[in-house]
Amino acid sequence: MKELSGKRILITGAAKGIGAGIAEVFAENGADLLLHFRSSPEEAEALKTRLSVFGGAIHLCRADLGTKEGIETLFAEVDRVFGGLDAAVNNAGWDPGFMPFDDITFETYEKLTSMNIRGTLFCCLNEIRRMRKNTPSGGSIVNIGSVQMETSVTGRTLYATSKGAIHSMTGQLALECGKDHIRINAIAPGYIEVARMTEAPGFNREEIAEGIPVGRIGEPRDIGETAMFLVSGRSGFLSGQSIIVDGGVSRKLARGAKV
C-alpha cells in the first residue's frame, strides 16, 4: 500500500509551480486530493488528468482565498467531497515581485495580506476544525512560507512581512493544537524554478545556480518531498517548525538579490 493511500488532503494554489510539485508527489504516494486553484483552470484540468493515473481521487475547486466567500466555497467543497481532512498544504499566495518600499501602497498591502496572511490563517482555522474530528489521529498542516521570513533582500519588504507572519502563525497554532494531535509546520523555500521566475527578464539558470551552495536551483518536487515527509507518519514528533529548503543559501553571510 502506498504511504498516503486513503488520506484526504487539500492543497491550495495547486495548479502550477510549487503547488503542482507537491500534488505530484502526494498523488504518486496514493493520496486522495482536493486541488484548489484561482486563475488557471486549463492548467488545473491538465494536472488532474496527469495525476489521475496514480489511482487516488483528484478533485478541483476554484476559489479566491483572498475573500471570505472564497474560503467558504473551498471548505464547503472539502465537506462535500471528503467529509473531513487528514492533511492540508496551504500554498496559495501572491508574490508581487521586487518592489521598492517607496512603491508600497495601501492597495498593494491589502491585496497581498488578504491572500498571504488572512487567507492562510483562515484556511488553517477551517482545517483545524475538521481535523479535530479525527481523534485520536488528528492531522497535519503544512504552510508554505519563504526563506525571506528572516533573510533580507532589497525590494522584498512587503512579501517578507507576509511570510514572516506565516512563520509566526505556524508556531502559535502548533502550540495550541498539539492537544488535538494536529501538527502544524511550515516550509520556507528558497529559489525554486517556477514559470514566474524563468519568464522574468534576464533569467539565467547557470548564473543563479552558482550562488547556491548545492550548485543548482530548486525544483517544485524538492518542496513536494519535504511536504510529503511532514504529512506522513515519519514526522510524528515534529510540530511548530519552519523548515528551510533553499540549497544552503540562507547560511551565506551575504547574498545577491537573485538568490
Accessible surface in RSA format (square Angstrom, percent):
REM  Atomic radii and reference values for relative SASA: ProtOr
REM  Chains: A
REM  Algorithm: Lee & Richards
REM  Probe-radius: 1.40
REM  Slices: 20
REM RES _ NUM      All-atoms   Total-Side   Main-Chain    Non-polar    All polar
REM                ABS   REL    ABS   REL    ABS   REL    ABS   REL    ABS   REL
RES MET A   1   216.80 112.3 125.55  83.1  91.24 217.2 112.20  95.4 104.60 138.6
RES LYS A   2    93.66  45.7  81.42  50.0  12.24  29.1  73.30  66.0  20.36  21.7
RES GLU A   3    81.61  46.9  51.67  39.1  29.94  71.3  37.95  73.4  43.67  35.7
RES LEU A   4     3.04   1.7   3.04   2.2   0.00   0.0   3.04   2.1   0.00   0.0
RES SER A   5    39.67  33.5  23.61  31.5  16.06  37.0  14.73  31.4  24.93  34.9
RES GLY A   6    57.52  70.9   0.00   N/A  57.52  70.9  32.91  90.3  24.62  55.1
RES LYS A   7    88.35  43.1  88.35  54.2   0.00   0.0  40.27  36.2  48.08  51.2
RES ARG A   8    60.00  25.2  60.00  30.6   0.00   0.0  21.87  29.9  38.13  23.1
RES ILE A   9     0.05   0.0   0.05   0.0   0.00   0.0   0.05   0.0   0.00   0.0
RES LEU A  10     0.00   0.0   0.00   0.0   0.00   0.0   0.00   0.0   0.00   0.0
RES ILE A  11     0.00   0.0   0.00   0.0   0.00   0.0   0.00   0.0   0.00   0.0
RES THR A  12     1.37   1.0   1.37   1.4   0.00   0.0   0.00   0.0   1.37   2.1
RES GLY A  13    21.68  26.7   0.00   N/A  21.68  26.7  16.95  46.5   4.73  10.6
RES ALA A  14     0.06   0.1   0.06   0.1   0.00   0.0   0.06   0.1   0.00   0.0
RES ALA A  15    12.50  11.5   4.47   6.9   8.03  18.3   5.93   8.3   6.57  17.4
RES LYS A  16   112.87  55.1 105.26  64.6   7.62  18.1  65.83  59.2  47.05  50.1
RES GLY A  17    25.18  31.1   0.00   N/A  25.18  31.1  14.22  39.0  10.97  24.6
RES ILE A  18    30.66  17.4  26.81  20.0   3.85   9.3  26.81  19.3   3.85  10.4
RES GLY A  19     0.07   0.1   0.00   N/A   0.07   0.1   0.00   0.0   0.07   0.2
RES ALA A  20     9.20   8.5   9.20  14.2   0.00   0.0   9.20  13.0   0.00   0.0
RES GLY A  21     3.14   3.9   0.00   N/A   3.14   3.9   2.15   5.9   0.99   2.2
RES ILE A  22     0.00   0.0   0.00   0.0   0.00   0.0   0.00   0.0   0.00   0.0
RES ALA A  23     0.00   0.0   0.00   0.0   0.00   0.0   0.00   0.0   0.00   0.0
RES GLU A  24    39.47  22.7  39.47  29.9   0.00   0.0   7.76  15.0  31.71  25.9
RES VAL A  25     0.92   0.6   0.92   0.8   0.00   0.0   0.92   0.8   0.00   0.0
RES PHE A  26     0.00   0.0   0.00   0.0   0.00   0.0   0.00   0.0   0.00   0.0
RES ALA A  27     1.60   1.5   0.82   1.3   0.78   1.8   1.41   2.0   0.19   0.5
RES GLU A  28    59.85  34.4  48.68  36.8  11.18  26.6  16.55  32.0  43.30  35.4
RES ASN A  29    37.25  25.7  36.73  35.5   0.52   1.2   0.81   1.9  36.44  35.2
RES GLY A  30     8.95  11.0   0.00   N/A   8.95  11.0   4.07  11.2   4.88  10.9
RES ALA A  31     0.31   0.3   0.00   0.0   0.31   0.7   0.00   0.0   0.31   0.8
RES ASP A  32    34.77  24.4  34.77  34.6   0.00   0.0   0.91   2.1  33.85  33.8
RES LEU A  33     0.00   0.0   0.00   0.0   0.00   0.0   0.00   0.0   0.00   0.0
RES LEU A  34     0.00   0.0   0.00   0.0   0.00   0.0   0.00   0.0   0.00   0.0
RES LEU A  35     2.68   1.5   2.63   1.9   0.05   0.1   2.63   1.8   0.05   0.1
RES HIS A  36     2.83   1.5   2.49   1.7   0.34   0.9   2.49   2.6   0.34   0.4
RES PHE A  37    17.56   8.8  16.32  10.1   1.24   3.2  17.56  10.6   0.00   0.0
RES ARG A  38   109.14  45.8  99.10  50.5  10.04  23.9  17.82  24.4  91.32  55.3
RES SER A  39    66.52  56.2  43.76  58.4  22.76  52.4  25.17  53.6  41.35  57.9
RES SER A  40     9.04   7.6   5.65   7.5   3.39   7.8   5.16  11.0   3.88   5.4
RES PRO A  41    40.72  29.7  40.45  36.9   0.27   1.0  40.72  33.6   0.00   0.0
RES GLU A  42   133.64  76.7 123.87  93.7   9.77  23.3  71.98 139.2  61.67  50.3
RES GLU A  43    80.64  46.3  75.21  56.9   5.43  12.9  38.08  73.7  42.56  34.8
RES ALA A  44     1.70   1.6   1.43   2.2   0.27   0.6   1.70   2.4   0.00   0.0
RES GLU A  45    96.38  55.3  95.96  72.6   0.42   1.0  41.00  79.3  55.38  45.2
RES ALA A  46    55.23  50.8  42.97  66.3  12.27  27.9  51.41  72.4   3.83  10.1
RES LEU A  47     1.53   0.9   1.50   1.1   0.03   0.1   1.50   1.1   0.03   0.1
RES LYS A  48    72.67  35.5  72.67  44.6   0.00   0.0  26.11  23.5  46.56  49.6
RES THR A  49    99.84  71.0  91.68  92.9   8.17  19.5  69.34  93.1  30.50  46.1
RES ARG A  50   119.37  50.1 109.86  56.0   9.51  22.6  69.92  95.6  49.45  30.0
RES LEU A  51     2.00   1.1   1.58   1.1   0.42   1.1   1.58   1.1   0.42   1.1
RES SER A  52    53.79  45.5  40.17  53.6  13.62  31.4  31.15  66.3  22.64  31.7
RES VAL A  53   120.38  79.2  82.24  74.5  38.13  91.9  91.89  79.8  28.49  77.3
RES PHE A  54    67.27  33.7  55.09  34.1  12.17  31.7  58.06  35.2   9.21  26.4
RES GLY A  55    69.47  85.7   0.00   N/A  69.47  85.7  36.19  99.3  33.28  74.5
RES GLY A  56    15.34  18.9   0.00   N/A  15.34  18.9   6.39  17.5   8.95  20.0
RES ALA A  57    45.29  41.6  32.08  49.5  13.21  30.0  42.51  59.9   2.78   7.4
RES ILE A  58    13.39   7.6   1.65   1.2  11.74  28.3   1.65   1.2  11.74  31.9
RES HIS A  59    53.32  29.1  51.80  36.0   1.52   3.9  35.98  37.1  17.35  20.2
RES LEU A  60    33.15  18.5  13.90   9.9  19.25  48.4  13.90   9.8  19.25  51.8
RES CYS A  61    11.32   8.6   5.37   6.0   5.96  14.0   6.03  15.3   5.29   5.7
RES ARG A  62   132.01  55.4 112.13  57.2  19.88  47.3  41.20  56.3  90.82  55.0
RES ALA A  63     9.05   8.3   0.18   0.3   8.87  20.2   9.05  12.7   0.00   0.0
RES ASP A  64    59.58  41.7  55.05  54.8   4.53  10.7  20.66  48.6  38.93  38.8
RES LEU A  65     3.33   1.9   2.99   2.1   0.33   0.8   2.99   2.1   0.33   0.9
RES GLY A  66     8.13  10.0   0.00   N/A   8.13  10.0   4.43  12.2   3.70   8.3
RES THR A  67    50.68  36.0  47.64  48.3   3.05   7.3  46.82  62.9   3.86   5.8
RES LYS A  68   144.23  70.4 133.61  82.0  10.62  25.3 106.01  95.4  38.23  40.7
RES GLU A  69   117.47  67.4 115.64  87.5   1.83   4.4  63.63 123.1  53.84  44.0
RES GLY A  70     6.35   7.8   0.00   N/A   6.35   7.8   6.26  17.2   0.10   0.2
RES ILE A  71    13.75   7.8  13.75  10.2   0.00   0.0  13.75   9.9   0.00   0.0
RES GLU A  72    91.41  52.5  80.86  61.2  10.55  25.1  46.87  90.7  44.54  36.4
RES THR A  73    70.02  49.8  62.22  63.1   7.80  18.6  41.20  55.3  28.82  43.6
RES LEU A  74     0.00   0.0   0.00   0.0   0.00   0.0   0.00   0.0   0.00   0.0
RES PHE A  75     3.82   1.9   3.82   2.4   0.00   0.0   3.82   2.3   0.00   0.0
RES ALA A  76    62.59  57.6  49.62  76.6  12.97  29.5  56.35  79.4   6.24  16.5
RES GLU A  77    34.62  19.9  33.53  25.4   1.09   2.6   6.09  11.8  28.53  23.3
RES VAL A  78     0.00   0.0   0.00   0.0   0.00   0.0   0.00   0.0   0.00   0.0
RES ASP A  79    66.44  46.5  54.93  54.7  11.51  27.2  26.94  63.4  39.49  39.4
RES ARG A  80   173.66  72.9 138.24  70.5  35.42  84.3  72.46  99.0 101.20  61.3
RES VAL A  81    32.82  21.6   2.59   2.3  30.23  72.8   8.55   7.4  24.26  65.8
RES PHE A  82    27.22  13.6   7.15   4.4  20.07  52.2  12.11   7.3  15.10  43.2
RES GLY A  83    59.12  72.9   0.00   N/A  59.12  72.9  27.45  75.3  31.66  70.9
RES GLY A  84     6.54   8.1   0.00   N/A   6.54   8.1   6.54  17.9   0.00   0.0
RES LEU A  85     0.00   0.0   0.00   0.0   0.00   0.0   0.00   0.0   0.00   0.0
RES ASP A  86    28.03  19.6  22.88  22.8   5.15  12.2   4.69  11.0  23.34  23.3
RES ALA A  87     4.04   3.7   4.04   6.2   0.00   0.0   4.04   5.7   0.00   0.0
RES ALA A  88     0.00   0.0   0.00   0.0   0.00   0.0   0.00   0.0   0.00   0.0
RES VAL A  89     0.00   0.0   0.00   0.0   0.00   0.0   0.00   0.0   0.00   0.0
RES ASN A  90     5.27   3.6   2.74   2.6   2.53   6.1   2.80   6.7   2.47   2.4
RES ASN A  91    24.76  17.1  15.00  14.5   9.76  23.5   0.29   0.7  24.47  23.6
RES ALA A  92    18.13  16.7   6.69  10.3  11.44  26.0  10.34  14.6   7.79  20.6
RES GLY A  93    41.05  50.6   0.00   N/A  41.05  50.6   6.68  18.3  34.37  77.0
RES TRP A  94    63.19  25.4  60.00  29.0   3.19   7.5  45.34  24.2  17.85  29.0
RES ASP A  95    23.30  16.3   9.08   9.0  14.22  33.6   7.97  18.8  15.34  15.3
RES PRO A  96    30.82  22.5   2.30   2.1  28.52 103.7   7.54   6.2  23.28 144.7
RES GLY A  97    24.36  30.0   0.00   N/A  24.36  30.0  23.10  63.4   1.26   2.8
RES PHE A  98   121.24  60.7  93.46  57.9  27.78  72.3  93.46  56.7  27.78  79.5
RES MET A  99    34.15  17.7  32.22  21.3   1.93   4.6  33.16  28.2   1.00   1.3
RES PRO A 100    76.84  56.0  72.33  65.9   4.50  16.4  76.84  63.4   0.00   0.0
RES PHE A 101   145.06  72.6 133.29  82.6  11.77  30.6 133.29  80.8  11.77  33.7
RES ASP A 102   122.00  85.5  89.30  88.9  32.70  77.3  30.52  71.8  91.49  91.2
RES ASP A 103    82.44  57.7  69.29  69.0  13.15  31.1  21.20  49.9  61.23  61.1
RES ILE A 104    53.07  30.2  31.38  23.4  21.69  52.3  31.38  22.6  21.69  58.9
RES THR A 105    64.03  45.5  55.50  56.3   8.53  20.3  61.43  82.5   2.60   3.9
RES PHE A 106   170.06  85.1 165.65 102.6   4.41  11.5 167.58 101.6   2.49   7.1
RES GLU A 107   129.43  74.3 120.49  91.2   8.94  21.3  69.94 135.3  59.48  48.6
RES THR A 108    23.76  16.9  19.59  19.9   4.17   9.9   5.21   7.0  18.55  28.0
RES TYR A 109    96.65  45.1  96.65  55.0   0.00   0.0  55.57  41.8  41.07  50.6
RES GLU A 110   100.54  57.7  99.34  75.2   1.20   2.9  38.41  74.3  62.13  50.7
RES LYS A 111   114.36  55.8 105.65  64.8   8.71  20.7  68.71  61.8  45.65  48.6
RES LEU A 112     0.11   0.1   0.11   0.1   0.00   0.0   0.11   0.1   0.00   0.0
RES THR A 113    15.14  10.8  14.50  14.7   0.64   1.5   8.28  11.1   6.86  10.4
RES SER A 114    19.81  16.7  17.44  23.3   2.37   5.5  10.24  21.8   9.57  13.4
RES MET A 115    18.35   9.5  17.23  11.4   1.12   2.7  16.72  14.2   1.63   2.2
RES ASN A 116     0.99   0.7   0.34   0.3   0.65   1.6   0.70   1.7   0.29   0.3
RES ILE A 117    42.10  24.0  42.10  31.4   0.00   0.0  42.10  30.3   0.00   0.0
RES ARG A 118   112.50  47.2 109.80  56.0   2.70   6.4  47.00  64.2  65.50  39.7
RES GLY A 119     1.63   2.0   0.00   N/A   1.63   2.0   1.63   4.5   0.00   0.0
RES THR A 120     6.40   4.6   2.89   2.9   3.50   8.4   2.85   3.8   3.55   5.4
RES LEU A 121    54.30  30.2  54.30  38.8   0.00   0.0  54.30  38.1   0.00   0.0
RES PHE A 122    85.48  42.8  85.48  52.9   0.00   0.0  85.48  51.8   0.00   0.0
RES CYS A 123     2.17   1.6   2.17   2.4   0.00   0.0   0.00   0.0   2.17   2.3
RES CYS A 124     0.00   0.0   0.00   0.0   0.00   0.0   0.00   0.0   0.00   0.0
RES LEU A 125    47.57  26.5  46.57  33.3   1.00   2.5  46.57  32.7   1.00   2.7
RES ASN A 126    22.68  15.6  22.68  21.9   0.00   0.0   0.00   0.0  22.68  21.9
RES GLU A 127     0.00   0.0   0.00   0.0   0.00   0.0   0.00   0.0   0.00   0.0
RES ILE A 128     7.47   4.3   7.47   5.6   0.00   0.0   7.47   5.4   0.00   0.0
RES ARG A 129   123.09  51.7 118.08  60.2   5.01  11.9  49.67  67.9  73.42  44.5
RES ARG A 130    34.81  14.6  34.22  17.4   0.59   1.4   6.56   9.0  28.25  17.1
RES MET A 131     0.00   0.0   0.00   0.0   0.00   0.0   0.00   0.0   0.00   0.0
RES ARG A 132   115.12  48.3 102.81  52.4  12.31  29.3  30.91  42.2  84.21  51.0
RES LYS A 133   170.09  83.0 133.72  82.0  36.37  86.6  90.70  81.6  79.39  84.6
RES ASN A 134    23.60  16.3  11.91  11.5  11.70  28.2  10.42  25.1  13.18  12.7
RES THR A 135   105.27  74.9  79.40  80.5  25.86  61.6  60.74  81.6  44.52  67.3
RES PRO A 136   104.40  76.1  96.90  88.3   7.50  27.3  96.90  80.0   7.50  46.6
RES SER A 137    81.08  68.5  52.01  69.4  29.08  67.0  50.19 106.9  30.90  43.3
RES GLY A 138     2.59   3.2   0.00   N/A   2.59   3.2   0.17   0.5   2.42   5.4
RES GLY A 139    12.07  14.9   0.00   N/A  12.07  14.9   9.51  26.1   2.55   5.7
RES SER A 140     4.59   3.9   4.47   6.0   0.12   0.3   4.34   9.2   0.25   0.4
RES ILE A 141     0.00   0.0   0.00   0.0   0.00   0.0   0.00   0.0   0.00   0.0
RES VAL A 142     0.18   0.1   0.18   0.2   0.00   0.0   0.18   0.2   0.00   0.0
RES ASN A 143     0.00   0.0   0.00   0.0   0.00   0.0   0.00   0.0   0.00   0.0
RES ILE A 144     8.36   4.8   6.14   4.6   2.21   5.3   6.14   4.4   2.21   6.0
RES GLY A 145     5.36   6.6   0.00   N/A   5.36   6.6   3.34   9.2   2.02   4.5
RES SER A 146     7.83   6.6   7.83  10.4   0.00   0.0   2.43   5.2   5.40   7.6
RES VAL A 147     6.29   4.1   6.29   5.7   0.00   0.0   6.29   5.5   0.00   0.0
RES GLN A 148    23.74  13.3  21.23  15.5   2.51   6.0   0.38   0.8  23.37  17.7
RES MET A 149    31.14  16.1   8.19   5.4  22.95  54.6   5.75   4.9  25.39  33.6
RES GLU A 150   119.98  68.9  82.66  62.5  37.32  88.9  35.80  69.2  84.19  68.7
RES THR A 151    28.18  20.0  21.56  21.9   6.61  15.8  25.67  34.5   2.51   3.8
RES SER A 152   110.52  93.4  80.76 107.8  29.76  68.6  47.08 100.3  63.43  88.9
RES VAL A 153    17.22  11.3   2.32   2.1  14.90  35.9   8.19   7.1   9.03  24.5
RES THR A 154   125.53  89.3 107.80 109.3  17.73  42.3  79.42 106.7  46.11  69.7
RES GLY A 155    14.17  17.5   0.00   N/A  14.17  17.5   6.82  18.7   7.35  16.5
RES ARG A 156    19.65   8.3  17.20   8.8   2.45   5.8   4.50   6.2  15.15   9.2
RES THR A 157    75.93  54.0  66.59  67.5   9.34  22.2  48.85  65.6  27.07  40.9
RES LEU A 158    10.49   5.8   8.96   6.4   1.53   3.8   9.12   6.4   1.37   3.7
RES TYR A 159    25.95  12.1  25.22  14.3   0.73   1.9   4.36   3.3  21.59  26.6
RES ALA A 160    24.72  22.7  21.69  33.5   3.03   6.9  22.07  31.1   2.65   7.0
RES THR A 161    72.18  51.3  59.16  60.0  13.02  31.0  50.36  67.6  21.82  33.0
RES SER A 162     0.12   0.1   0.03   0.0   0.09   0.2   0.03   0.1   0.09   0.1
RES LYS A 163    12.33   6.0  11.96   7.3   0.37   0.9   0.59   0.5  11.74  12.5
RES GLY A 164    18.61  22.9   0.00   N/A  18.61  22.9  16.58  45.5   2.02   4.5
RES ALA A 165    29.75  27.4  19.11  29.5  10.64  24.2  26.32  37.1   3.43   9.1
RES ILE A 166     2.78   1.6   2.78   2.1   0.00   0.0   2.78   2.0   0.00   0.0
RES HIS A 167    77.65  42.4  73.41  51.0   4.24  10.9  47.23  48.7  30.42  35.4
RES SER A 168    72.86  61.6  60.32  80.5  12.54  28.9  39.59  84.3  33.27  46.6
RES MET A 169    22.47  11.6  16.23  10.7   6.25  14.9  22.06  18.8   0.41   0.5
RES THR A 170     0.61   0.4   0.61   0.6   0.00   0.0   0.61   0.8   0.00   0.0
RES GLY A 171    27.72  34.2   0.00   N/A  27.72  34.2  20.90  57.4   6.82  15.3
RES GLN A 172    93.62  52.3  88.79  64.9   4.82  11.5  36.55  77.8  57.06  43.3
RES LEU A 173    20.07  11.2  20.07  14.4   0.00   0.0  20.07  14.1   0.00   0.0
RES ALA A 174     9.17   8.4   3.64   5.6   5.52  12.6   3.93   5.5   5.23  13.9
RES LEU A 175   139.12  77.5 113.32  81.1  25.80  64.9 121.71  85.5  17.41  46.9
RES GLU A 176    90.95  52.2  82.76  62.6   8.19  19.5  30.48  59.0  60.47  49.4
RES CYS A 177     4.12   3.1   4.12   4.6   0.00   0.0   0.00   0.0   4.12   4.4
RES GLY A 178    40.99  50.5   0.00   N/A  40.99  50.5  29.01  79.6  11.98  26.8
RES LYS A 179   155.81  76.0 119.57  73.4  36.24  86.3 115.74 104.2  40.07  42.7
RES ASP A 180    33.36  23.4  26.01  25.9   7.35  17.4   6.48  15.2  26.88  26.8
RES HIS A 181   102.99  56.3  90.34  62.8  12.66  32.4  58.79  60.6  44.20  51.4
RES ILE A 182     1.17   0.7   0.00   0.0   1.17   2.8   0.08   0.1   1.09   3.0
RES ARG A 183    34.73  14.6  34.73  17.7   0.00   0.0  19.44  26.6  15.30   9.3
RES ILE A 184     0.00   0.0   0.00   0.0   0.00   0.0   0.00   0.0   0.00   0.0
RES ASN A 185     0.06   0.0   0.06   0.1   0.00   0.0   0.00   0.0   0.06   0.1
RES ALA A 186     2.25   2.1   2.25   3.5   0.00   0.0   2.25   3.2   0.00   0.0
RES ILE A 187     0.03   0.0   0.00   0.0   0.03   0.1   0.03   0.0   0.00   0.0
RES ALA A 188     0.82   0.8   0.82   1.3   0.00   0.0   0.82   1.2   0.00   0.0
RES PRO A 189     9.21   6.7   6.34   5.8   2.86  10.4   6.34   5.2   2.86  17.8
RES GLY A 190    15.66  19.3   0.00   N/A  15.66  19.3   5.20  14.3  10.47  23.4
RES TYR A 191    34.72  16.2  25.25  14.4   9.47  24.6  19.66  14.8  15.05  18.6
RES ILE A 192     5.38   3.1   5.32   4.0   0.06   0.1   5.32   3.8   0.06   0.2
RES GLU A 193    45.18  25.9  36.96  28.0   8.22  19.6  12.66  24.5  32.51  26.5
RES VAL A 194    19.78  13.0  13.45  12.2   6.33  15.3  19.78  17.2   0.00   0.0
RES ALA A 195    54.58  50.2  44.62  68.9   9.96  22.7  47.21  66.5   7.37  19.5
RES ARG A 196   124.06  52.1 103.52  52.8  20.53  48.9  67.80  92.7  56.25  34.1
RES MET A 197    41.88  21.7  37.79  25.0   4.09   9.7  40.56  34.5   1.33   1.8
RES THR A 198    43.22  30.7  27.10  27.5  16.12  38.4  16.80  22.6  26.42  39.9
RES GLU A 199   138.32  79.4 105.43  79.8  32.89  78.3  48.60  94.0  89.72  73.3
RES ALA A 200    44.67  41.1  34.87  53.8   9.81  22.3  39.68  55.9   4.99  13.2
RES PRO A 201   139.30 101.5 106.51  97.1  32.79 119.2 117.99  97.4  21.32 132.5
RES GLY A 202    64.13  79.1   0.00   N/A  64.13  79.1  42.74 117.3  21.39  47.9
RES PHE A 203    51.69  25.9  19.52  12.1  32.16  83.7  26.12  15.8  25.57  73.2
RES ASN A 204    62.52  43.1  57.23  55.3   5.29  12.7   9.93  23.9  52.60  50.8
RES ARG A 205   107.15  45.0 105.05  53.6   2.09   5.0  37.77  51.6  69.37  42.0
RES GLU A 206   117.15  67.3 113.03  85.5   4.11   9.8  66.18 128.0  50.96  41.6
RES GLU A 207    86.16  49.5  76.51  57.9   9.66  23.0  32.68  63.2  53.49  43.7
RES ILE A 208     7.84   4.5   5.26   3.9   2.58   6.2   7.84   5.6   0.00   0.0
RES ALA A 209    13.72  12.6  13.39  20.7   0.33   0.8  13.59  19.1   0.13   0.3
RES GLU A 210   149.60  85.9 112.03  84.8  37.58  89.5  48.97  94.7 100.63  82.2
RES GLY A 211    19.37  23.9   0.00   N/A  19.37  23.9  18.71  51.4   0.66   1.5
RES ILE A 212     6.96   4.0   3.17   2.4   3.78   9.1   3.54   2.6   3.42   9.3
RES PRO A 213    81.55  59.4  38.58  35.2  42.97 156.2  51.68  42.7  29.87 185.7
RES VAL A 214    97.24  64.0  63.08  57.1  34.16  82.3  71.59  62.2  25.65  69.6
RES GLY A 215    48.24  59.5   0.00   N/A  48.24  59.5  25.35  69.6  22.90  51.3
RES ARG A 216   114.12  47.9 111.12  56.6   3.01   7.2  55.03  75.2  59.10  35.8
RES ILE A 217    10.34   5.9   2.27   1.7   8.06  19.4   2.27   1.6   8.06  21.9
RES GLY A 218    14.15  17.5   0.00   N/A  14.15  17.5  10.94  30.0   3.21   7.2
RES GLU A 219    93.30  53.6  93.30  70.6   0.00   0.0  21.39  41.4  71.90  58.7
RES PRO A 220    28.63  20.9  28.63  26.1   0.00   0.0  28.63  23.6   0.00   0.0
RES ARG A 221    82.95  34.8  82.80  42.2   0.15   0.4  45.80  62.6  37.15  22.5
RES ASP A 222    38.00  26.6  32.28  32.1   5.72  13.5  10.56  24.9  27.44  27.4
RES ILE A 223     0.00   0.0   0.00   0.0   0.00   0.0   0.00   0.0   0.00   0.0
RES GLY A 224     0.00   0.0   0.00   N/A   0.00   0.0   0.00   0.0   0.00   0.0
RES GLU A 225    89.20  51.2  82.51  62.4   6.69  15.9  41.56  80.4  47.64  38.9
RES THR A 226    25.32  18.0  20.34  20.6   4.99  11.9  12.26  16.5  13.07  19.8
RES ALA A 227     0.00   0.0   0.00   0.0   0.00   0.0   0.00   0.0   0.00   0.0
RES MET A 228     4.36   2.3   4.36   2.9   0.00   0.0   4.36   3.7   0.00   0.0
RES PHE A 229    74.72  37.4  74.65  46.2   0.06   0.2  74.65  45.3   0.06   0.2
RES LEU A 230     0.01   0.0   0.01   0.0   0.00   0.0   0.01   0.0   0.00   0.0
RES VAL A 231    17.70  11.6   0.25   0.2  17.44  42.0   0.25   0.2  17.44  47.3
RES SER A 232     3.93   3.3   0.00   0.0   3.93   9.1   3.76   8.0   0.17   0.2
RES GLY A 233    74.17  91.5   0.00   N/A  74.17  91.5  43.23 118.6  30.94  69.3
RES ARG A 234   144.72  60.8 112.62  57.4  32.10  76.4  65.18  89.1  79.54  48.2
RES SER A 235     3.78   3.2   0.00   0.0   3.78   8.7   3.78   8.1   0.00   0.0
RES GLY A 236    50.42  62.2   0.00   N/A  50.42  62.2  25.82  70.9  24.60  55.1
RES PHE A 237   213.89 107.0 186.63 115.6  27.26  70.9 191.33 116.0  22.56  64.6
RES LEU A 238    47.25  26.3  46.28  33.1   0.97   2.4  47.08  33.1   0.17   0.5
RES SER A 239    42.21  35.7  25.61  34.2  16.60  38.2  24.99  53.2  17.22  24.1
RES GLY A 240    24.29  30.0   0.00   N/A  24.29  30.0   5.93  16.3  18.36  41.1
RES GLN A 241    87.04  48.7  85.79  62.7   1.25   3.0  13.18  28.1  73.86  56.0
RES SER A 242    26.44  22.3   2.93   3.9  23.51  54.2   1.55   3.3  24.89  34.9
RES ILE A 243    48.51  27.6  44.95  33.5   3.56   8.6  48.51  34.9   0.00   0.0
RES ILE A 244    60.17  34.2  35.32  26.3  24.85  59.9  35.32  25.4  24.85  67.4
RES VAL A 245    31.70  20.9  27.65  25.0   4.05   9.8  31.25  27.2   0.45   1.2
RES ASP A 246    14.75  10.3   5.44   5.4   9.32  22.0   5.90  13.9   8.86   8.8
RES GLY A 247    26.27  32.4   0.00   N/A  26.27  32.4  15.50  42.5  10.77  24.1
RES GLY A 248    24.85  30.6   0.00   N/A  24.85  30.6  19.86  54.5   4.99  11.2
RES VAL A 249     2.29   1.5   2.20   2.0   0.08   0.2   2.20   1.9   0.08   0.2
RES SER A 250    23.60  19.9   5.30   7.1  18.30  42.2   3.78   8.0  19.82  27.8
RES ARG A 251   210.12  88.2 180.33  91.9  29.79  70.9  63.15  86.3 146.97  89.1
RES LYS A 252    79.88  39.0  59.58  36.6  20.29  48.3  46.92  42.2  32.96  35.1
RES LEU A 253   188.81 105.1 151.83 108.6  36.98  93.0 157.89 110.9  30.91  83.2
RES ALA A 254    79.84  73.4  59.93  92.5  19.92  45.3  67.33  94.8  12.51  33.2
RES ARG A 255    48.52  20.4  13.46   6.9  35.06  83.5  16.73  22.9  31.79  19.3
RES GLY A 256    46.28  57.1   0.00   N/A  46.28  57.1  36.77 100.9   9.51  21.3
RES ALA A 257    54.94  50.5  37.87  58.4  17.07  38.8  39.01  54.9  15.93  42.2
RES LYS A 258   109.63  53.5 101.86  62.5   7.77  18.5  84.36  75.9  25.27  26.9
RES VAL A 259    19.22  12.6   9.81   8.9   9.40  22.7  14.97  13.0   4.24  11.5
END  Absolute sums over single chains surface
CHAIN  1 A    12148.8       9325.7       2823.0       6990.1       5158.6
END  Absolute sums over all chains
TOTAL         12148.8       9325.7       2823.0       6990.1       5158.6
